[in-house]
Amino acid sequence: MKVRNFIDAFTRMLGKLKKNHKVKLEGQSVKLNLGCGLAIYGDWINVDGSLNALIASCPGFVHQFMYHQSGANRYYTQEEYCRLLGQHRFIHHDLSYGIPTFDNSADFVYSSHFLEHLFRNDAENLLSESLRILKPGGVVRICVPDLEYAVSQYSAGKKKAMLESYFFVDDDNSYYARHKYMYDFQMLQDLLRLVGFRDIRRCEFQQGLTPDLDHLDNRSEDSLYVEAIK
Ligand SMILES: C[S@@+](CC[C@H](N)C(=O)[O-])C[C@H]1O[C@@H](n2cnc3c(N)ncnc32)[C@H](O)[C@@H]1O
């Protein structure tokens, strides 16, 4: 078994063992970034099932040691990687089991290019969980690759690129990296409405009620941005 396959299986097993774990979140404005990867900023609390989130609270030498196994070496220098892990707050959690905190505890929930990594039922549950943990009036912002854009790429003849970018993401090292569903605006709106959100609206790239969007929104071309209120 390749080391990365072992790490993937190990992080998933830990996620399952900790599936009922909950963390008390306190502060003036509690902001959760779900399925954060390393696209993180400021005082957001970052939740992910990856190795990065698992080792973030370990001492710096662990970050250095795991850098090459993390997959982050494709995008970040070792120095950047260690700084990202050391200077931000992470919670390691498998979000297909829900969100690891208590009712009415967050002001903002942000999620970018993550919902499509969950099966349809788990995605519905995640949105339901977002409603549960948001305070009344709290805002959820979901960004996903737009199914309509993907279909337009297919129609324009970019069939292989479209399939490999959106449906059969080529990373056999990671279960979490695969896409398990896709959404257009109508489908995401219906799902948000179904679980109980109100005032659902499509937003422009880096525009909306959520703070720090100039740092968080990171894909302008193919993405669908939607916000809704509890
Ligand atoms: C494509 S990346 C997106 C990262 C970042 N949000 C961004 O916008 O670049 C998807 C992230 O979702 C995480 N992920 C996928 N399935 C997950 C699950 N069931 N529980 C927790 N995290 C998961 C992966 O580990 C990965 O970091």
The ligand as an ORCA input file, in Angstrom:
! r2SCAN-3c Opt
* xyz 0 1
  C     -11.202     20.616     -3.501
  S     -10.746     20.752     -1.823
  C     -11.320     22.388     -1.484
  C     -10.409     23.087     -0.538
  C     -10.735     24.574     -0.307
  N     -11.996     24.756      0.357
  C     -10.664     25.386     -1.562
  O     -11.602     26.125     -1.854
  O      -9.653     25.312     -2.264
  C     -11.918     19.725     -0.964
  C     -11.607     19.595      0.523
  O     -12.671     18.873      1.137
  C     -12.114     17.965      2.076
  N     -13.070     16.869      2.265
  C     -13.598     16.066      1.318
  N     -14.459     15.194      1.862
  C     -14.478     15.461      3.203
  C     -15.183     14.929      4.311
  N     -16.040     13.915      4.172
  N     -14.970     15.467      5.538
  C     -14.107     16.502      5.703
  N     -13.402     17.048      4.704
  C     -13.587     16.543      3.460
  C     -10.802     17.518      1.454
  O      -9.901     17.011      2.421
  C     -10.329     18.817      0.801
  O      -9.518     19.560      1.687
*
